[in-house]
Amino acid sequence: MMHYYGMGYGYMGIGWLFQILILVLFFLVIWWILKSSGSFGFRASNETAIEILKKRLASGEISEKEYQRLKKEIED
């Protein structure tokens, strides 16, 4: 009587390693896609601190007085 063991015992010993490797690669690709799309709080921004400060003033997030104080701190 012959038994068929598929790829043999050698593969069975490291098969779980390949599965983990594929899973890790899958999650790394997902992480890279989300990172490059700006998700998870990652933002590729080329704005300077002054530009961000101006946007905050324009949106009403900070007052004119606070804007002047923060601008002075940044420039010093």
C-alpha positions as CSV (number, residue, x, y, z in Angstrom):
1,M,0.0,0.0,0.0
2,M,1.4,3.4,-1.0
3,H,0.8,6.6,0.9
4,Y,1.0,10.0,-0.7
5,Y,2.1,12.8,1.6
6,G,1.9,15.7,-0.8
7,M,5.1,17.6,-0.9
8,G,6.7,15.5,1.8
9,Y,7.7,16.0,5.3
10,G,10.4,18.6,4.5
11,Y,7.8,21.1,3.3
12,M,5.6,20.5,6.3
13,G,8.4,21.6,8.6
14,I,8.8,25.1,7.1
15,G,5.3,25.5,5.6
16,W,4.2,27.6,8.5
17,L,7.2,29.9,8.0
18,F,6.0,30.7,4.4
19,Q,2.5,31.4,5.6
20,I,3.8,33.8,8.2
21,L,6.0,35.5,5.6
22,I,3.1,35.9,3.2
23,L,1.0,37.3,6.0
24,V,3.7,39.8,7.1
25,L,4.2,40.9,3.4
26,F,0.5,41.4,3.0
27,F,0.2,43.6,6.0
28,L,3.3,45.6,5.0
29,V,1.8,46.3,1.6
30,I,-1.5,47.4,3.2
31,W,0.4,49.6,5.7
32,W,2.5,51.2,2.9
33,I,-0.7,51.9,0.8
34,L,-2.4,53.5,3.8
35,K,0.7,55.5,4.7
36,S,1.1,56.9,1.2
37,S,-2.6,57.8,0.9
38,G,-2.4,59.9,4.1
39,S,-4.4,57.6,6.4
40,F,-3.4,56.8,9.9
41,G,-2.3,60.4,10.6
42,F,0.6,60.2,8.2
43,R,0.7,63.3,6.1
44,A,3.4,64.2,3.7
45,S,3.4,68.0,4.2
46,N,5.9,70.5,2.7
47,E,4.2,73.4,4.6
48,T,6.4,75.5,6.8
49,A,5.4,76.3,10.4
50,I,4.4,79.9,9.4
51,E,2.1,78.6,6.6
52,I,0.4,76.2,9.0
53,L,0.0,79.1,11.5
54,K,-1.6,81.3,8.8
55,K,-4.1,78.5,8.0
56,R,-5.0,78.2,11.6
57,L,-5.6,81.9,11.8
58,A,-7.7,82.0,8.6
59,S,-9.8,79.1,9.9
60,G,-10.5,80.8,13.2
61,E,-8.7,78.2,15.2
62,I,-6.5,80.8,16.9
63,S,-6.9,84.5,17.5
64,E,-4.8,87.4,16.0
65,K,-3.0,87.9,19.4
66,E,-2.1,84.2,19.6
67,Y,-1.0,84.2,16.0
68,Q,1.4,87.1,16.7
69,R,2.8,85.4,19.8
70,L,3.3,82.0,18.0
71,K,4.8,83.7,15.0
72,K,7.3,85.5,17.2
73,E,8.3,82.2,18.9
74,I,8.8,80.5,15.5
75,E,10.9,83.3,14.1
76,D,13.2,83.4,17.1
